Amino acid sequence: MPGFRSAIRNTDWLFVFLIALLLAVNLAVLKSASANVIAGNELYFFKRQLIWVVVGFAALFAAAFFDYEQFQRFFGVLYGGSLLLLIAVFFAQAKNNAHRWFNLGFMDFQPSELAKLALIIALACFFVLRQDKIKHWSTWLIAGALTVVPMLLIFKEPDLGTALVLFAVFLPMLWMAGVPPKVIIAILLVIVIVLAALFIIFWDITEGFTVLPEKSAMPSYLPLEQYQLKRLIIFINPDMDPLDSGYHMIQSRVAIGSGGLYGKGFEQGTQVQGGFLPEHHTDFIFSVVGEELGFVGASVVLGLYLLVLLRAIWIAFRAKDLLGSLIATGVVAMLAFQIMVNVGMTIGIMPVTGIPLPLLSYGGSGMIVNMTALGLVLGVNMRRKQTLFFGGDRYDRFSKTHKRGGTAAF
């Protein structure tokens, strides 16, 4: 099978190795973080996560060997299917007062995770099809609508964090597609103005962010529940509500701060092992890294993330076609935003939005989707050279002088 040998030869094994290192850290940290979650079954989450890691690697290579150009044939079906799942989840049994998961018995499937990947593929294919009209306002509006629809459905679950991830994917893909920078700057300015207005409003409501707003004091035009608003502003002063909304952040900062330079040692974190830090095997797993492995361990983890993202960016700019560049760009944006927000909330500089840490937080849906996304990036790199790939002729559709935002013969 010459095609298979070519694929193996063109695989970016450094990229795979970096991902494998992150997953090794994930299993080690999760073993410590989940030891006290279920009494009498210390390895429950570790064993399940080991399964998801194995399945994730299978998804990584399956996505890499899949010819991503085929997405242009059925991206509408993939995008539409993800919307149907987002609608169907509202009829599933609620969990923690939220409709986010389908209980499949062996796992809780979260359709919003799939929606992130479906949006990346849909936007990438759409921008390729509209390259001749990339500077026309209709292209921007349609792309915005493609993004807003799943955002609203996910926001309604409610899941503000994942909804924000979709928007974080949208802007970098606009830029890579060749949309004029002034359009993107205008969008960012609107966001800054809205955030500034909200800051002014809530500075008055909360008396200088010393008291959380009561439900009756919330503006009726804000589509936010009271607890969501609390999460968005509590990071400014967690002591406003130290036993409820601010509890997670206070305990997380204590855990990370107490870790010092080298940490308290594996399975020796008092905040984690004592059960003071909530959700320490999911959303706040980076706090476990900080407490037990210290500043050095946390720096190593962040360094691994940085290397993975830089490698993916390198792949995005060296892709043989615009479609590959856009897919890689969307994956980088998705992962980078989640890493930034999750780490930021654990150290107290970002709001608590419930965004898990990719490849580190416990979870089957997130692991499989993130590994599939990274597999697509790996596949983009495998196809950047002119090769016979699984029996199909592949050629460079860009001229040698092609730059970001140029046109291709699609």
C-alpha positions as CSV (number, residue, x, y, z in Angstrom):
1,M,0.0,0.0,0.0
2,P,2.1,2.9,-1.3
3,G,-0.5,5.4,-0.1
4,F,-0.4,4.1,3.4
5,R,3.4,4.2,3.5
6,S,3.3,7.8,2.1
7,A,0.9,8.7,4.9
8,I,3.2,7.2,7.6
9,R,6.2,8.9,6.1
10,N,4.5,12.3,6.1
11,T,3.1,12.1,9.6
12,D,4.3,14.8,11.9
13,W,5.5,12.5,14.7
14,L,6.7,15.4,16.8
15,F,3.2,16.7,16.9
16,V,1.9,13.2,17.9
17,F,4.6,12.9,20.5
18,L,3.7,16.3,22.1
19,I,0.0,15.3,22.3
20,A,1.0,11.9,23.8
21,L,3.0,13.7,26.5
22,L,0.0,15.9,27.4
23,L,-2.2,12.8,27.7
24,A,0.4,11.1,29.9
25,V,0.3,14.1,32.2
26,N,-3.5,14.0,32.0
27,L,-3.6,10.4,33.3
28,A,-1.1,11.0,36.1
29,V,-2.7,14.1,37.4
30,L,-6.2,12.7,37.0
31,K,-5.2,9.6,39.1
32,S,-4.4,12.0,41.9
33,A,-7.3,14.4,41.3
34,S,-10.0,11.7,41.2
35,A,-8.8,9.5,44.1
36,N,-11.3,11.0,46.6
37,V,-14.3,11.6,44.3
38,I,-15.9,8.2,44.7
39,A,-15.3,6.6,48.0
40,G,-14.0,3.1,47.8
41,N,-13.3,3.3,44.0
42,E,-10.3,5.5,43.7
43,L,-9.4,4.4,40.2
44,Y,-12.9,4.8,38.7
45,F,-12.3,8.0,36.7
46,F,-8.7,7.0,35.9
47,K,-9.8,3.8,34.3
48,R,-12.5,5.5,32.3
49,Q,-10.2,8.2,31.2
50,L,-7.7,5.6,30.1
51,I,-10.4,4.2,27.8
52,W,-11.1,7.7,26.4
53,V,-7.4,8.3,25.8
54,V,-7.2,5.0,23.7
55,V,-10.4,5.9,21.8
56,G,-9.0,9.4,21.4
57,F,-5.9,8.1,19.8
58,A,-7.9,6.0,17.4
59,A,-10.0,9.1,16.5
60,L,-6.8,11.1,16.0
61,F,-5.4,8.7,13.4
62,A,-8.8,8.0,11.8
63,A,-9.2,11.8,11.3
64,A,-5.7,12.1,10.0
65,F,-6.1,9.4,7.4
66,F,-9.5,10.8,6.3
67,D,-9.2,13.1,3.3
68,Y,-10.4,16.4,4.7
69,E,-11.3,17.7,1.1
70,Q,-14.3,15.3,1.3
71,F,-15.9,17.5,3.8
72,Q,-16.9,19.8,1.0
73,R,-19.4,17.2,-0.2
74,F,-21.3,16.8,3.1
75,F,-20.4,19.7,5.5
76,G,-24.0,20.9,5.3
77,V,-25.2,17.5,6.6
78,L,-22.6,17.5,9.4
79,Y,-23.5,21.1,10.4
80,G,-27.3,20.4,10.2
81,G,-26.9,17.2,12.2
82,S,-25.0,19.0,14.9
83,L,-27.9,21.5,15.1
84,L,-30.5,18.7,15.4
85,L,-28.5,17.2,18.3
86,L,-28.4,20.5,20.0
87,I,-32.2,20.8,19.7
88,A,-32.8,17.2,20.7
89,V,-30.7,17.5,23.9
90,F,-33.4,19.8,25.3
91,F,-35.7,16.8,25.4
92,A,-33.1,14.7,27.3
93,Q,-33.2,14.4,31.1
94,A,-31.8,17.4,32.8
95,K,-28.6,17.1,34.8
96,N,-27.7,19.8,37.3
97,N,-30.6,21.9,36.0
98,A,-29.1,21.9,32.5
99,H,-29.9,20.1,29.2
100,R,-26.3,19.4,27.9
101,W,-25.9,15.7,27.8
102,F,-27.4,12.5,26.3
103,N,-27.0,9.6,28.7
104,L,-25.8,6.8,26.5
105,G,-25.2,4.4,29.4
106,F,-21.5,4.0,28.9
107,M,-21.0,7.8,28.7
108,D,-22.7,11.1,28.8
109,F,-22.4,12.5,25.3
110,Q,-22.3,16.3,25.1
111,P,-23.5,17.5,21.6
112,S,-22.0,21.0,22.1
113,E,-18.6,19.4,21.8
114,L,-19.4,18.0,18.4
115,A,-20.9,21.3,17.4
116,K,-17.6,23.1,17.9
117,L,-15.9,20.7,15.4
118,A,-18.9,20.9,13.0
119,L,-18.7,24.7,13.0
120,I,-15.0,24.7,12.2
121,I,-15.6,22.4,9.2
122,A,-18.7,24.2,8.0
123,L,-17.0,27.6,8.1
124,A,-13.9,26.3,6.4
125,C,-15.9,24.8,3.6
126,F,-18.1,27.9,3.3
127,F,-15.2,30.3,3.1
128,V,-13.6,28.1,0.4
129,L,-16.8,28.1,-1.7
130,R,-17.2,31.9,-1.2
131,Q,-13.6,32.9,-2.0
132,D,-14.7,35.0,-5.0
133,K,-17.0,36.9,-2.6
134,I,-14.9,36.9,0.5
135,K,-14.9,40.7,0.7
136,H,-18.6,41.0,0.3
137,W,-20.8,41.8,3.3
138,S,-23.1,38.9,2.5
139,T,-20.3,36.4,3.1
140,W,-19.6,37.8,6.6
141,L,-23.3,37.8,7.5
142,I,-23.9,34.2,6.4
143,A,-20.8,33.1,8.2
144,G,-22.0,35.0,11.3
145,A,-25.4,33.3,11.1
146,L,-23.7,29.9,10.8
147,T,-21.9,30.7,14.1
148,V,-24.7,32.4,16.0
149,V,-27.3,29.7,15.5
150,P,-25.4,27.0,17.4
151,M,-24.2,29.6,19.9
152,L,-27.8,30.5,20.9
153,L,-28.8,26.8,21.2
154,I,-25.8,26.1,23.4
155,F,-26.3,29.3,25.4
156,K,-29.9,28.2,26.1
157,E,-28.8,24.8,27.6
158,P,-27.4,26.8,29.4
159,D,-23.7,26.6,28.6
160,L,-22.2,30.1,28.3
161,G,-18.6,28.9,28.2
162,T,-19.0,26.6,25.1
163,A,-21.0,29.3,23.4
164,L,-18.1,31.7,23.7
165,V,-15.8,29.1,22.3
166,L,-17.7,29.1,19.0
167,F,-17.3,32.9,18.7
168,A,-13.6,32.5,19.5
169,V,-13.4,30.1,16.5
170,F,-15.2,32.5,14.2
171,L,-12.9,35.5,14.3
172,P,-9.5,33.8,13.5
173,M,-11.2,31.9,10.7
174,L,-12.5,35.1,9.2
175,W,-9.0,36.5,9.2
176,M,-7.4,33.4,7.7
177,A,-10.2,33.3,5.0
178,G,-9.1,36.8,3.8
179,V,-11.8,39.0,5.3
180,P,-10.5,42.6,5.4
181,P,-8.9,43.3,8.8
182,K,-11.0,46.4,9.2
183,V,-14.1,44.2,9.4
184,I,-12.6,42.1,12.2
185,I,-11.5,45.2,14.0
186,A,-15.0,46.7,13.8
187,I,-16.4,43.5,15.3
188,L,-13.9,43.6,18.1
189,L,-14.7,47.3,18.8
190,V,-18.4,46.5,19.1
191,I,-17.6,43.8,21.6
192,V,-15.3,46.1,23.6
193,I,-18.1,48.8,23.7
194,V,-20.7,46.3,24.9
195,L,-18.4,44.9,27.6
196,A,-17.5,48.5,28.7
197,A,-21.2,49.3,28.9
198,L,-21.9,46.2,31.0
199,F,-19.0,47.1,33.2
200,I,-20.4,50.6,33.9
201,I,-23.9,49.2,34.5
202,F,-22.8,46.6,36.9
203,W,-20.3,48.8,38.7
204,D,-23.3,50.9,39.7
205,I,-25.5,47.9,40.5
206,T,-22.9,46.1,42.7
207,E,-21.8,49.2,44.5
208,G,-18.2,49.0,43.2
209,F,-18.3,45.2,42.9
210,T,-18.6,44.7,46.7
211,V,-22.1,43.2,46.6
212,L,-23.6,40.8,44.1
213,P,-26.7,41.9,42.3
214,E,-30.0,40.4,43.4
215,K,-32.3,38.9,40.8
216,S,-34.7,41.8,41.0
217,A,-31.8,44.2,40.3
218,M,-30.8,42.5,37.1
219,P,-31.6,44.5,33.9
220,S,-34.5,42.7,32.1
221,Y,-32.7,43.0,28.7
222,L,-29.8,40.8,29.7
223,P,-30.4,37.1,28.6
224,L,-28.5,35.8,31.7
225,E,-29.5,33.9,34.7
226,Q,-28.5,35.3,38.0
227,Y,-25.9,32.6,38.7
228,Q,-24.3,33.3,35.2
229,L,-24.0,37.0,36.0
230,K,-22.5,36.1,39.4
231,R,-19.8,34.0,37.7
232,L,-19.0,36.7,35.2
233,I,-18.3,39.3,37.8
234,I,-17.3,37.3,40.9
235,F,-13.6,36.9,39.7
236,I,-13.1,40.7,40.3
237,N,-13.8,40.2,44.0
238,P,-14.5,36.6,45.1
239,D,-14.9,37.8,48.7
240,M,-18.3,39.2,47.6
241,D,-19.7,35.6,48.0
242,P,-17.0,33.5,49.5
243,L,-19.2,30.5,50.4
244,D,-21.1,30.2,47.1
245,S,-20.2,32.0,43.8
246,G,-16.7,32.9,44.9
247,Y,-15.9,29.6,46.6
248,H,-14.4,27.8,43.6
249,M,-12.1,30.6,42.7
250,I,-10.9,31.2,46.3
251,Q,-10.1,27.5,46.8
252,S,-8.4,27.3,43.4
253,R,-6.1,30.2,44.2
254,V,-5.3,28.8,47.6
255,A,-4.4,25.5,45.9
256,I,-2.2,27.0,43.3
257,G,-0.6,29.5,45.6
258,S,0.2,26.8,48.2
259,G,2.0,24.7,45.6
260,G,5.0,27.0,45.6
261,L,7.9,26.3,43.2
262,Y,7.9,22.5,43.2
263,G,4.5,21.6,44.6
264,K,3.5,19.5,47.6
265,G,4.1,16.3,45.8
266,F,2.0,13.8,43.8
267,E,-1.2,12.9,45.7
268,Q,-0.1,15.2,48.6
269,G,-2.2,18.3,47.8
270,T,-4.3,19.2,50.8
271,Q,-6.9,21.3,48.9
272,V,-7.4,18.4,46.5
273,Q,-7.1,15.4,48.7
274,G,-9.1,17.1,51.5
275,G,-12.0,17.8,49.1
276,F,-11.9,21.5,49.6
277,L,-11.4,22.2,45.8
278,P,-14.6,21.5,43.9
279,E,-14.6,19.9,40.4
280,H,-10.9,19.2,40.8
281,H,-11.0,16.3,38.3
282,T,-12.8,18.3,35.6
283,D,-12.9,22.1,35.3
284,F,-10.3,22.8,38.0
285,I,-7.8,20.1,37.2
286,F,-5.1,22.8,36.5
287,S,-5.4,23.7,40.2
288,V,-4.3,20.2,41.0
289,V,-1.2,20.7,38.7
290,G,-0.4,23.9,40.5
291,E,-0.8,22.5,44.0
292,E,0.9,19.1,43.6
293,L,3.5,19.9,40.9
294,G,4.0,23.6,41.7
295,F,5.1,26.4,39.4
296,V,7.6,24.2,37.6
297,G,5.0,21.5,36.8
298,A,2.4,24.1,35.7
299,S,5.0,25.7,33.5
300,V,5.8,22.3,31.9
301,V,2.2,21.7,31.2
302,L,1.7,25.2,29.7
303,G,4.9,24.7,27.7
304,L,3.5,21.5,26.2
305,Y,0.3,23.3,25.2
306,L,2.3,26.1,23.7
307,L,4.4,23.7,21.6
308,V,1.3,21.8,20.4
309,L,-0.4,25.1,19.4
310,L,2.7,26.5,17.7
311,R,3.1,23.3,15.7
312,A,-0.5,23.5,14.7
313,I,-0.1,27.1,13.6
314,W,3.0,26.1,11.6
315,I,0.8,23.4,9.9
316,A,-1.9,25.9,9.2
317,F,0.4,28.2,7.3
318,R,2.1,25.4,5.4
319,A,-1.1,23.7,4.3
320,K,-1.4,22.9,0.6
321,D,-4.8,24.6,0.3
322,L,-7.0,27.1,1.9
323,L,-9.4,24.5,3.3
324,G,-6.6,22.8,5.2
325,S,-5.4,26.2,6.5
326,L,-8.8,27.1,7.7
327,I,-9.5,23.8,9.5
328,A,-6.1,24.0,11.3
329,T,-6.8,27.7,12.2
330,G,-10.2,26.8,13.7
331,V,-8.8,24.0,15.8
332,V,-6.0,26.2,17.1
333,A,-8.5,29.0,18.0
334,M,-10.8,26.5,19.7
335,L,-8.0,24.9,21.8
336,A,-6.2,28.2,22.6
337,F,-9.4,29.9,23.8
338,Q,-10.3,27.0,26.1
339,I,-6.8,26.8,27.5
340,M,-6.6,30.5,28.1
341,V,-10.0,30.8,29.8
342,N,-9.6,27.6,31.9
343,V,-6.2,28.5,33.2
344,G,-7.3,32.1,33.7
345,M,-10.2,31.1,35.8
346,T,-8.2,28.8,38.0
347,I,-5.7,31.6,38.9
348,G,-8.5,34.2,39.3
349,I,-8.0,36.5,36.3
350,M,-10.9,35.1,34.2
351,P,-14.6,34.4,35.0
352,V,-15.6,30.9,35.9
353,T,-17.5,29.7,32.8
354,G,-17.3,26.0,33.1
355,I,-14.9,25.5,30.1
356,P,-12.8,22.3,30.7
357,L,-9.0,22.2,30.0
358,P,-8.5,20.3,26.7
359,L,-6.8,17.0,27.0
360,L,-6.5,17.3,30.8
361,S,-10.0,17.6,32.2
362,Y,-11.9,14.3,32.7
363,G,-14.5,13.7,30.0
364,G,-15.2,11.4,27.1
365,S,-16.9,13.8,24.7
366,G,-14.3,16.4,25.0
367,M,-11.4,14.0,24.7
368,I,-12.8,12.4,21.5
369,V,-13.7,15.7,19.8
370,N,-10.4,17.4,20.7
371,M,-8.4,14.4,19.5
372,T,-10.4,14.2,16.3
373,A,-9.7,17.9,15.8
374,L,-6.0,17.5,16.3
375,G,-6.2,14.5,13.9
376,L,-7.6,16.8,11.2
377,V,-4.6,19.1,11.8
378,L,-2.3,16.1,11.5
379,G,-4.0,15.2,8.3
380,V,-3.6,18.7,6.8
381,N,0.2,18.3,7.4
382,M,0.3,14.8,5.9
383,R,-1.2,16.2,2.7
384,R,0.9,19.3,2.3
385,K,3.2,17.6,-0.2
386,Q,2.3,16.4,-3.6
387,T,1.8,12.7,-3.1
388,L,-0.4,9.8,-4.2
389,F,-2.6,9.5,-1.2
390,F,-4.8,6.4,-0.9
391,G,-5.1,6.2,-4.6
392,G,-6.1,9.8,-5.3
393,D,-4.0,12.4,-7.1
394,R,-3.3,15.4,-4.8
395,Y,-1.9,18.6,-6.1
396,D,-1.1,22.0,-4.7
397,R,-4.0,24.3,-5.6
398,F,-2.1,27.4,-4.5
399,S,0.5,29.2,-6.5
400,K,3.9,29.3,-4.8
401,T,3.3,33.0,-4.1
402,H,0.0,32.4,-2.4
403,K,-0.5,34.3,0.9
404,R,-3.3,34.3,3.5
405,G,-6.5,35.4,1.9
406,G,-5.5,34.8,-1.7
407,T,-7.7,32.9,-4.2
408,A,-7.5,29.3,-5.2
409,A,-8.9,27.4,-8.0
410,F,-11.8,25.7,-6.1
